[in-house]
Amino acid sequence: VQLQASGGGLVQAGGSLRLSCAASGRTGSEYIMGWFRQAPGKDQEFVAAITISWKVGSTYYTDSVKGRFTISRDNDKNTVYLQTNSLSPEDTAVYYCAIRRGRDAGRLPDEYDFWGQGTQVTVSS
């Protein structure tokens, strides 16, 4: 399984970015796609996740991004998006997408099986 994350960049506080994560390879028909982020000097942090299956995807968010970030999917393109709005300097980090096999969403990095290379998001004040 390969994951390609993109869409990061430099944005002013209050701005928006849409991150994308394209999956290829043998992902299976049911899995979880998650986004994590890691700021300098900090541990990796769960951001959001969505279930990928024939059913409507369930979504999960960490409290600090609820109401500002939206995770969505395009099953035909095997791509998951993270729309980030009302960005603040505290959102500055490298954002990683990851896949967890199965149906149960996880919030810990160790629960995920495959990782993309990360995309930098920098929010200026």
LUMTORDREN-209854 format. One record per atom (N, C-alpha, C): residue number from 0; residue in one letter; chain; x, y, z. Coordinates in Angstrom, 1 decimal. Atoms other than C-alpha are relative to their C-alpha. Last residue first. Layout:
// residues N
NUM; A; A; X; Y; Z
...
// end
This chain:
// residues 125
124; S; A; 0.9; -0.9; -0.8
124; S; A; 0.2; 35.0; 12.3
124; S; A; -0.1; 1.4; -0.6
123; S; A; -0.6; -1.2; -0.5
123; S; A; 1.6; 32.5; 9.8
123; S; A; -1.0; 0.9; 0.7
122; V; A; 0.9; -1.1; -0.1
122; V; A; 0.3; 29.1; 9.3
122; V; A; 0.7; 1.1; 0.7
121; T; A; -0.5; -1.1; -0.8
121; T; A; 2.6; 26.4; 8.0
121; T; A; -1.0; 1.2; 0.0
120; V; A; 1.0; -1.1; -0.2
120; V; A; 1.3; 23.1; 6.8
120; V; A; 0.6; 1.0; 0.9
119; Q; A; -0.2; -1.1; -1.0
119; Q; A; 4.0; 20.6; 5.6
119; Q; A; -1.1; 1.1; -0.1
118; T; A; 0.1; -1.3; 0.8
118; T; A; 2.9; 17.4; 3.8
118; T; A; 0.0; 1.1; 1.1
117; G; A; 0.2; -1.2; -0.7
117; G; A; 3.8; 13.9; 5.1
117; G; A; 0.0; 1.3; -0.9
116; Q; A; -1.3; -0.7; -0.3
116; Q; A; 5.4; 10.9; 3.5
116; Q; A; -0.2; 1.3; 0.7
115; G; A; -0.5; -0.9; 1.0
115; G; A; 2.4; 8.6; 3.7
115; G; A; 1.2; 0.8; 0.4
114; W; A; -0.1; -1.4; -0.1
114; W; A; 1.9; 5.8; 6.2
114; W; A; 0.5; 0.7; -1.3
113; F; A; -0.7; -0.6; 1.1
113; F; A; 0.7; 2.3; 6.4
113; F; A; 0.0; 1.5; 0.1
112; D; A; -0.9; 0.9; 0.7
112; D; A; -0.3; 0.1; 9.3
112; D; A; 0.8; 0.6; -1.1
111; Y; A; 0.1; -0.2; 1.4
111; Y; A; -2.0; 2.4; 11.8
111; Y; A; 1.1; -0.8; -0.7
110; E; A; 1.2; 0.8; 0.5
110; E; A; -2.7; 1.4; 15.4
110; E; A; -0.1; 0.1; -1.5
109; D; A; -0.4; 1.4; 0.0
109; D; A; 0.8; 2.6; 16.5
109; D; A; -1.1; -0.9; -0.5
108; P; A; -0.8; 0.4; 1.2
108; P; A; -0.1; 6.1; 15.5
108; P; A; 0.3; -1.4; -0.1
107; L; A; -1.4; 0.1; -0.3
107; L; A; -2.9; 6.2; 18.1
107; L; A; 0.8; -0.4; -1.2
106; R; A; -0.5; -1.4; -0.2
106; R; A; -6.4; 7.5; 17.4
106; R; A; 1.5; 0.0; 0.4
105; G; A; -0.9; -0.1; -1.0
105; G; A; -7.9; 4.3; 15.9
105; G; A; 0.5; 1.4; 0.1
104; A; A; -0.9; -1.2; 0.1
104; A; A; -11.0; 3.8; 14.0
104; A; A; 0.9; 0.0; 1.1
103; D; A; 0.0; -0.8; -1.2
103; D; A; -12.4; 0.2; 14.0
103; D; A; 1.0; 1.2; -0.2
102; R; A; 1.2; -0.9; -0.1
102; R; A; -13.4; -1.3; 10.7
102; R; A; 0.1; 1.0; 1.1
101; G; A; 1.1; 0.4; -0.8
101; G; A; -10.2; -3.1; 9.5
101; G; A; -1.1; 1.1; 0.1
100; R; A; 0.8; 1.0; 0.5
100; R; A; -6.8; -2.1; 8.3
100; R; A; -1.1; -0.3; 0.9
99; R; A; 0.2; 1.1; -1.0
99; R; A; -5.5; 1.2; 9.5
99; R; A; -0.9; -1.0; -0.6
98; I; A; 1.0; 1.0; 0.2
98; I; A; -4.2; 3.6; 6.8
98; I; A; 0.0; -1.0; 1.1
97; A; A; -0.3; 1.4; -0.3
97; A; A; -2.2; 6.7; 7.3
97; A; A; -1.2; -0.9; -0.1
96; C; A; 1.2; 0.9; 0.1
96; C; A; -2.1; 10.3; 6.3
96; C; A; 0.5; -1.4; 0.2
95; Y; A; -0.2; 1.4; 0.5
95; Y; A; 0.6; 12.6; 7.7
95; Y; A; -1.3; -0.7; -0.2
94; Y; A; 1.2; 0.8; 0.0
94; Y; A; 0.5; 16.4; 8.3
94; Y; A; 0.2; -1.3; -0.7
93; V; A; 0.0; 0.9; 1.1
93; V; A; 3.7; 18.2; 9.2
93; V; A; -1.2; -1.0; 0.1
92; A; A; -0.5; 1.3; -0.3
92; A; A; 2.8; 20.9; 11.6
92; A; A; 0.2; -0.7; -1.4
91; T; A; -1.3; 0.2; 0.7
91; T; A; 1.5; 24.4; 12.0
91; T; A; 0.6; -1.3; 0.3
90; D; A; 0.2; 1.1; 0.9
90; D; A; -2.0; 24.1; 13.4
90; D; A; 1.2; -0.3; -0.8
89; E; A; 0.0; 1.3; -0.7
89; E; A; -1.1; 26.2; 16.4
89; E; A; -0.2; -1.2; -0.9
88; P; A; -1.4; 0.4; -0.1
88; P; A; -0.4; 29.1; 14.0
88; P; A; 0.2; -1.3; 0.8
87; S; A; -0.7; -0.8; -0.9
87; S; A; -4.2; 29.2; 13.3
87; S; A; 1.5; -0.5; 0.1
86; L; A; -1.2; 0.4; -0.5
86; L; A; -6.3; 27.9; 10.5
86; L; A; 0.7; 1.0; 0.9
85; S; A; -0.2; -0.8; -1.2
85; S; A; -9.9; 28.9; 10.2
85; S; A; 1.4; -0.4; 0.6
84; N; A; 0.5; -1.4; 0.0
84; N; A; -10.5; 26.1; 7.7
84; N; A; 0.4; 0.7; 1.3
83; T; A; -0.3; -0.6; -1.2
83; T; A; -8.8; 22.7; 7.0
83; T; A; -0.3; 1.5; -0.1
82; Q; A; 0.2; -1.5; 0.2
82; Q; A; -10.4; 20.5; 4.4
82; Q; A; 0.3; 0.7; 1.4
81; L; A; 0.2; -0.6; -1.2
81; L; A; -8.9; 17.0; 4.8
81; L; A; -0.1; 1.5; -0.3
80; Y; A; -0.3; -1.4; -0.1
80; Y; A; -9.4; 14.9; 1.8
80; Y; A; -0.1; 0.5; 1.4
79; V; A; 0.6; -0.7; -1.1
79; V; A; -9.3; 11.2; 1.2
79; V; A; 0.5; 1.4; 0.1
78; T; A; -0.7; -1.2; -0.5
78; T; A; -8.5; 9.6; -2.1
78; T; A; -0.9; 0.5; 1.2
77; N; A; -0.8; 0.5; -1.1
77; N; A; -9.2; 6.1; -3.5
77; N; A; 0.8; 1.2; 0.7
76; K; A; -1.4; -0.4; 0.2
76; K; A; -10.3; 7.9; -6.7
76; K; A; 0.9; -0.5; 1.1
75; D; A; -0.4; 0.3; 1.4
75; D; A; -13.7; 6.1; -6.9
75; D; A; 1.5; 0.4; -0.3
74; N; A; -0.3; 1.4; 0.1
74; N; A; -14.0; 6.1; -3.1
74; N; A; 0.5; -0.3; -1.4
73; D; A; 0.5; 0.3; 1.4
73; D; A; -13.8; 9.9; -2.9
73; D; A; 0.4; -1.4; -0.3
72; R; A; -0.7; 1.1; 0.8
72; R; A; -13.5; 10.6; 0.8
72; R; A; -0.6; 0.0; -1.4
71; S; A; 0.9; 0.5; 0.9
71; S; A; -14.1; 13.4; 3.4
71; S; A; 0.7; -1.0; -0.9
70; I; A; -0.6; 1.2; 0.8
70; I; A; -12.5; 14.8; 6.4
70; I; A; -1.1; -0.6; -0.9
69; T; A; 0.9; 0.9; 0.5
69; T; A; -13.6; 18.3; 7.6
69; T; A; 0.7; -1.1; -0.8
68; F; A; -0.5; 1.0; 1.0
68; F; A; -11.6; 20.6; 9.7
68; F; A; -1.1; -0.9; -0.4
67; R; A; -1.0; -0.7; 0.9
67; R; A; -12.8; 23.7; 11.5
67; R; A; 0.5; -0.9; -1.1
66; G; A; 0.6; -1.2; 0.5
66; G; A; -15.9; 22.6; 13.5
66; G; A; 0.9; 0.8; -1.0
65; K; A; 1.4; 0.2; 0.3
65; K; A; -13.9; 20.0; 15.4
65; K; A; -0.6; 1.4; -0.4
64; V; A; 0.3; -0.4; 1.4
64; V; A; -10.2; 20.8; 15.1
64; V; A; -1.5; -0.2; -0.4
63; S; A; -0.5; -1.3; 0.4
63; S; A; -9.2; 21.0; 18.7
63; S; A; -0.3; 0.4; -1.4
62; D; A; 0.9; -1.1; -0.4
62; D; A; -11.5; 18.2; 19.8
62; D; A; 0.5; 1.3; -0.5
61; T; A; -0.4; -0.4; -1.3
61; T; A; -9.8; 15.5; 17.8
61; T; A; -0.7; 1.3; 0.3
60; Y; A; -0.8; -1.1; -0.1
60; Y; A; -12.0; 14.3; 15.0
60; Y; A; 0.6; 0.2; 1.4
59; Y; A; -0.5; -0.2; -1.4
59; Y; A; -13.7; 11.2; 13.9
59; Y; A; 0.9; 1.1; -0.1
58; T; A; -1.1; -0.9; -0.2
58; T; A; -15.8; 10.4; 10.8
58; T; A; 0.3; 0.3; 1.5
57; S; A; 0.0; -0.6; -1.3
57; S; A; -18.0; 7.5; 9.8
57; S; A; 1.2; 0.9; 0.2
56; G; A; -1.2; -0.1; -0.8
56; G; A; -18.1; 6.8; 6.1
56; G; A; -0.3; 0.7; 1.3
55; V; A; -0.4; -1.4; -0.2
55; V; A; -21.4; 5.8; 4.5
55; V; A; 1.1; 0.1; 1.1
54; K; A; 0.9; -0.8; -0.7
54; K; A; -21.3; 2.1; 3.8
54; K; A; 0.4; 1.5; 0.0
53; W; A; 1.2; -0.2; 0.9
53; W; A; -19.4; 0.4; 1.0
53; W; A; -1.1; 0.8; 0.7
52; S; A; 0.7; 1.2; 0.2
52; S; A; -16.3; 0.9; 3.1
52; S; A; -1.1; 0.3; -1.0
51; I; A; 0.1; 0.2; 1.5
51; I; A; -13.7; 3.5; 4.0
51; I; A; -0.7; -1.4; -0.2
50; T; A; 0.1; 1.4; 0.4
50; T; A; -14.0; 4.8; 7.6
50; T; A; -0.2; -0.1; -1.5
49; I; A; 1.2; 0.3; 0.7
49; I; A; -12.8; 8.3; 8.2
49; I; A; 0.0; -1.5; -0.4
48; A; A; 0.0; 1.3; 0.7
48; A; A; -10.2; 9.7; 10.5
48; A; A; -1.4; -0.2; -0.6
47; A; A; 1.4; 0.4; 0.5
47; A; A; -9.2; 13.1; 12.0
47; A; A; 0.2; -1.4; -0.7
46; V; A; 0.8; -1.2; 0.4
46; V; A; -6.3; 14.9; 13.8
46; V; A; -1.4; -0.5; -0.4
45; F; A; 1.1; 0.3; 0.8
45; F; A; -4.3; 12.4; 15.9
45; F; A; -0.8; 1.2; -0.4
44; E; A; 1.3; -0.2; -0.5
44; E; A; -1.1; 13.9; 17.2
44; E; A; -1.1; -0.4; -1.0
43; Q; A; 1.0; 0.1; 1.0
43; Q; A; 2.5; 12.9; 16.7
43; Q; A; -1.4; 0.1; 0.6
42; D; A; 0.3; 1.3; 0.5
42; D; A; 4.6; 14.1; 19.6
42; D; A; -1.0; 0.0; -1.1
41; K; A; 1.1; 0.6; -0.6
41; K; A; 6.0; 17.6; 19.9
41; K; A; -0.3; -1.4; -0.6
40; G; A; -0.1; 0.2; -1.4
40; G; A; 9.3; 19.2; 19.3
40; G; A; -1.1; -0.6; 0.7
39; P; A; -1.4; 0.1; -0.5
39; P; A; 8.4; 20.6; 16.0
39; P; A; 0.0; -0.2; 1.5
38; A; A; -0.7; -1.3; 0.0
38; A; A; 4.7; 19.9; 15.2
38; A; A; 1.4; -0.1; 0.6
37; Q; A; -1.1; -0.1; -0.9
37; Q; A; 3.5; 16.5; 14.2
37; Q; A; 0.6; 1.4; -0.1
36; R; A; -0.9; -1.1; 0.2
36; R; A; 0.2; 15.8; 12.5
36; R; A; 1.1; 0.0; 1.1
35; F; A; -0.8; -0.3; -1.2
35; F; A; -2.0; 12.8; 12.0
35; F; A; 0.8; 1.3; -0.3
34; W; A; -0.9; -1.0; 0.1
34; W; A; -4.7; 12.1; 9.4
34; W; A; 0.6; 0.3; 1.4
33; G; A; -0.1; -1.1; -1.1
33; G; A; -6.5; 8.9; 9.3
33; G; A; 1.0; 1.0; -0.4
32; M; A; -1.0; -0.9; 0.4
32; M; A; -7.9; 6.5; 6.7
32; M; A; 0.1; 1.1; 1.0
31; I; A; 0.1; -1.3; -0.6
31; I; A; -9.7; 3.5; 8.1
31; I; A; 1.1; 0.9; -0.6
30; Y; A; -1.1; -0.4; -0.8
30; Y; A; -10.2; 0.3; 6.2
30; Y; A; -0.2; 1.4; 0.5
29; E; A; 0.4; -0.7; -1.2
29; E; A; -12.7; -1.8; 4.4
29; E; A; 1.3; 0.4; 0.8
28; S; A; 1.3; -0.7; 0.2
28; S; A; -12.4; -2.9; 0.8
28; S; A; -0.5; 0.7; 1.3
27; G; A; 1.2; 0.7; -0.5
27; G; A; -8.8; -3.9; 0.9
27; G; A; -1.2; 0.9; -0.2
26; T; A; 0.5; -0.6; -1.2
26; T; A; -5.9; -1.4; 0.5
26; T; A; -1.1; -0.9; 0.7
25; R; A; 1.0; 0.8; -0.5
25; R; A; -4.0; -3.5; -2.0
25; R; A; -0.5; 0.5; 1.4
24; G; A; -0.4; 1.4; -0.5
24; G; A; -2.1; -0.9; -3.8
24; G; A; -1.2; -0.7; 0.6
23; S; A; -0.1; 1.0; 1.1
23; S; A; -2.8; 2.8; -4.1
23; S; A; 0.5; -1.3; 0.6
22; A; A; -0.5; 1.3; -0.4
22; A; A; -4.0; 5.5; -1.7
22; A; A; 0.1; -0.9; -1.3
21; A; A; 0.4; 1.0; 1.0
21; A; A; -4.3; 9.2; -2.5
21; A; A; 0.7; -1.4; 0.4
20; C; A; -0.8; 1.2; -0.2
20; C; A; -4.2; 11.6; 0.4
20; C; A; -0.5; -1.1; -0.9
19; S; A; 0.5; 1.3; 0.6
19; S; A; -5.3; 15.1; -0.1
19; S; A; 0.9; -1.1; 0.3
18; L; A; -1.0; 1.0; 0.1
18; L; A; -5.0; 18.3; 2.0
18; L; A; -0.6; -1.3; -0.7
17; R; A; 0.6; 1.3; 0.2
17; R; A; -7.3; 21.2; 1.4
17; R; A; 1.2; -1.0; -0.2
16; L; A; -0.7; 0.9; 0.9
16; L; A; -6.0; 24.5; 2.9
16; L; A; -0.8; -1.3; -0.2
15; S; A; 0.4; 1.3; 0.2
15; S; A; -7.7; 27.4; 4.5
15; S; A; 0.9; -0.8; -0.9
14; G; A; 0.1; 0.5; 1.4
14; G; A; -7.0; 30.8; 5.9
14; G; A; -0.3; -1.5; 0.0
13; G; A; 1.3; -0.1; 0.5
13; G; A; -7.7; 32.3; 9.3
13; G; A; -0.2; -0.6; -1.4
12; A; A; 1.0; 0.4; -1.0
12; A; A; -4.0; 32.7; 10.1
12; A; A; -1.4; 0.4; -0.5
11; Q; A; 0.2; -0.9; -1.1
11; Q; A; -2.1; 33.2; 6.9
11; Q; A; -1.0; -0.5; 0.9
10; V; A; 1.3; -0.8; 0.0
10; V; A; -1.2; 30.3; 4.7
10; V; A; 0.0; 0.9; 1.2
9; L; A; 0.0; -1.1; -0.9
9; L; A; 2.0; 28.4; 3.7
9; L; A; -1.3; 0.9; -0.1
8; G; A; -0.5; -1.3; 0.5
8; G; A; 1.6; 25.1; 2.1
8; G; A; 0.1; 1.0; 1.1
7; G; A; -0.5; -0.9; -1.1
7; G; A; 0.2; 21.6; 2.3
7; G; A; 0.6; 1.3; -0.6
6; G; A; 0.9; -1.1; -0.3
6; G; A; -1.9; 20.1; -0.5
6; G; A; 0.5; 0.9; 1.1
5; S; A; -0.3; -1.2; 0.7
5; S; A; -0.3; 16.6; -0.9
5; S; A; -1.0; 1.1; 0.5
4; A; A; 0.7; -1.2; -0.6
4; A; A; -0.2; 13.2; 0.7
4; A; A; 0.5; 1.2; -0.8
3; Q; A; -0.6; -1.2; 0.5
3; Q; A; 0.7; 10.1; -1.3
3; Q; A; -0.8; 1.2; 0.5
2; L; A; 0.8; -1.2; -0.3
2; L; A; 0.0; 6.8; 0.3
2; L; A; 0.8; 1.2; -0.5
1; Q; A; -0.7; -1.2; 0.0
1; Q; A; 1.3; 3.4; -0.9
1; Q; A; -1.0; 1.2; 0.2
0; V; A; 0.9; -1.2; 0.0
0; V; A; 0.0; 0.0; 0.0
0; V; A; 0.9; 1.2; 0.0
// end
